[in-house]
């Protein structure tokens, strides 16, 4: 999975899967531009990348803001000359309420980060990938985009739309040798999982709270480094024949992924 000479942009690159993926891609030789709203987390990720001998540019910004997205992509091109890989990873789980209880500004914030952000970044990098005659776009999806589990309606609806957007982009971009895939990292031991448990049974409901608590207590949460290896595969030439797929590690194993 040699990525030497490739440039990757990662949204939500300050922690969790974003950080683990940055390190994994750096190990394979990729140059990185990492984006997040939290500067100190970006700095921590950058230190981890440089510890692996990687090259990284940090960009504080909001993936749901068109101006920030334009700046980040232009910075990547100016810094490294290309944009070969886009990992749309930034996400927010809130608001965790029934749909009719959500305020308009909360809905808009959830959609901006979880759906509009990936579209904005893809829209900005695609012209560069077309000129380069190839590229990889990886959208981090979720099982909550394929099931109904109140009170995660806003997040689940955004992820369902992201899944469909992945398939549309894949079909539209096949002619340009750009592969677009969705990665469901399953349940990871990240700050988002801790945030969900932190809402407690009063917000989540007793049954949903028990399900999420059991994942932690039974040791079923995977470290994000596990899914990061799959990111590296989807970013590499090893996955050139794969596009329009949505799935977890087990799905991609059937298509050729090997740890």
C-alpha positions, 0 to 999 in steps of 0.5 A: 500500500505504497502512498509515496508521492500522494497527498491526502486531505483528512477532515476531522483529523484531530482525534479518533479515526482521523488521527489514526488514519493520518498516522496510517497514511503517513506510514505508507508515505503520503503527505497530509493536510489535516483539518479540524475545528480544534487547533490543539488536537491538530497539533497532537495529530501532527506530532504523531505523524511527524514521529512516523517521519511523515509530512503534515500541514495543519489547517484549523477550519470547519468542513461545513464552511465553504470558505474554509474548505476552499482554503484547505484544498488550495493549501494542499495543492500549493503545499504538495502539488496534488490532491490524491486522497480525500477522507471525509471523516468529520462528524458530530453525533448531536443533537440526540433527540427525537426529530420533532424536538430538534431546533432548526439551528441544531439540524442545520449544524448536524447536516453541515458537518455530517453531509454538506461538509463531505460534499463541499470537500468532494466538490473542491477536490474533484477538479484536481483529481480529474486533471490528475486522471485519478483519485480516491474519496473515502466517506466515513459512514455508519450503521446508523445510516442504515437502521432506525434507532431513535434518538439518533435521527439527525445523525442517521439521516445525514449518514443515510444521505452520505451513503447514497451520495457515495454511490452517486459520486462513484457512478459519476466519476468512474470515467475519470478513474476516481474511486469513491467508497464508504467505510463503516468503521463499526463501533470504535473506542473514541471520544464520540462513543464516550460522548454518547454514553455520557448522555445517559439513560435519561436522554438515550432511553434505558434500552439504547443506553444499555446497548452502548454501555455493553459495547464498552463493558464487554470490550467490543469497541475496536481501537480506531487504528484497526479501521485506519488500516482499511483507510490505507487500503482504500487510499491505495492502488490496491483498491483501484478496482473497487468503487461505489462500495459501502461496508465494514472491514468484513465486507472489504475483506471479501473484495481483497483487503488484507490486514 
